[in-house]
């Protein structure tokens, strides 16, 4: 999707891909095969780039620092990526900057889990500090027994854990914000990220929150962008608890929570990211319609190819389908569907119907919103 | 631009390019180097394609017919491409189908020009039947002397000529329409194509014409699509003379007059073309804003690279820039700029300012509209 934006602006993209059949490698001509966890591969790749940027965080951090010391321009910087890679570093940095975060504690042994549970009351959350996504690397611990079980299965893996208060959240939202090297920012409208089983299923814009809460979320995005000195896109994920906001986590790159911007905003997050990292003027983040709904396409349990339902999904002429060219696997994000409409109810319903045609199942999460 | 649309729908595009540095070859991974005027190259290329389509008409027509006889699927078909390649064939076909066309006559010798001028009154227009574009291959003949001069410079070239009445046109408009193999069509709103020196400079949507004229233009587009049995996009260019419409010419592919649809319509002409040739349901062609203006970026006389003015152009956050990656040459179409706004005056003004930043000059053609 970044290549689509780069094409319009005549920005030549070079892609570091692990395999020639990676989804992005199927659509970008200039592909270097290599591993983002190999210092040698990163160095060879960066040699031909004016700016190095990221579409995930699974990159060797020490190698990034070496690239910067060798004079390569990285946006976001190695320091920002290091924070985005590490949930504990995020909590620490944001707490220090005065942003509201859930109560948390680094876990060096099971006694830290137990003490935190005693202190906060059970249940508590345990999270892998690095590498978790889509509900993986997150555990709800209902009591001491669960803490011991988790620790016994985890202590040998070398993965660091973080304990966190269990927050009785009402909903989750996100704010996408772009920041240029000089500090200029452009925040998008607040998006509600509807989750099921820890996986984002729907994006709803504008989020159904009071204007004051939306304004507070925008202000937090500005503070967060400044606190981690991001250059490029930052996705700030927030918990809404009553009229309070708590910072959940960040991604320092174009993010799934911003896929609605491709049609739903004047400037897509992908173009905005390119403009920010190239230090070009930012585009307008304004909404392109009163309501935008995006439904993620998660691979069906039967492993069907969403292309088999494409013509049916396209019978609704307003439906915008994005397929990522990934081989279908149950639960894998294979694409998304966006609908712009006069109301969120209509946009959700039409996007959900199209998603059902593509991957089966029901896609509009129940409940009054 | 077709690759951008194909990427979203997971349609794998294979490109036949004459040179590895052709603009499209810079952004599409699967490129076959060859000539669209070589039967052997076309055959080798078509062997790997489910559907063969076109982004220009400079293709060997006999080779296309052979491909179809060998069982390849061409959309548009060889017969439709043959008409789109030939202005005389267009006039003949549309006149036979009852569409309004300027008076015309095939030219086999200078006596045909003279007889046509005597019959219609001077001036008359002479046009190359094949290969003209952007004002090339079109001559206004003010009298017999001009007719003799043109013939003496042209008779030896083997290019066929067509004589046509000089039409006192008020403006030029176009209608983009997509047609599926079964005949289903989706026409876009009428676009005014503002010309200077035979080159389209601006696209304005909606065109400043009475609703009845717009409706008549839409009806002509449906008739024209049927008359040439197009599959895919058809651009129908029309002259407006008072409240009368005359068919100028067609393109049977995504066309410059449809570049405004990328942001200005729910479905871009590029996606719509893919959907039509794949016989998928067509997308909504509806306008995405009250007014859309697109300004073509023609290479400046000083040969400057439009990228040198890009950051200045982007200071207007609503401006959408499309650069084609072509090497700059005076007069060459190097890209376009689109602005969506509440009024056409505002959209034109902002797009024109951005175009001036990119290629210099003045881009909003003067005159009351």
Interface residues (C-beta under 8 A of the other chain):
Chain A: X1 X3 X4 X7 X8 X9 X10 X12 X25 X26 X27 X28 X29 X31 X186 X266 X267 X275 X280 X281 X282 X283 X284 X288 X307 X310 X311 X314 X315 X317 X318 X320 X321 X322 X323 X324 X325 X335 X340
Chain B: X1 X3 X4 X7 X8 X9 X10 X12 X25 X26 X27 X28 X29 X31 X186 X266 X267 X275 X280 X281 X282 X283 X284 X288 X307 X310 X311 X314 X315 X317 X318 X320 X321 X322 X323 X324 X325 X335 X340
